[in-house]
């Protein structure tokens, strides 16, 4: 259903662009840093839209790539922590089988403790 709406939206956008192409055939001056040229207005509009689309697409790809890397790192961290939890659960089960009460330990990341 979502894809059908995207196709419909694309067709509406194409019709609007076609109407712009028919109406905006006048030549307009385009000023560059190094000179000036006369271009049809529709080409200026299309080129601007295309550059905007490409620029936003590049930013979206970079953000997607960085988020995927972050997700993979977090998944690895989850796997490590799950294996640690499984190991500790096995130790607890063995202590319970042997009827031994282990001493309580506080685990911290502080390396300055003696």
Secondary structure, 3 states (H helix, E strand, C coil): CHHHHHHHHHHHHHHHHHHHHHHCCCEEEEECCCCEEEEEHHHHHHHHHHHHHHHHHHHHHHHHHHHHHHHHHHHHHHHHHHHHHHHHHHHHHHHHHCCCCCCCCCCCCCCCCC
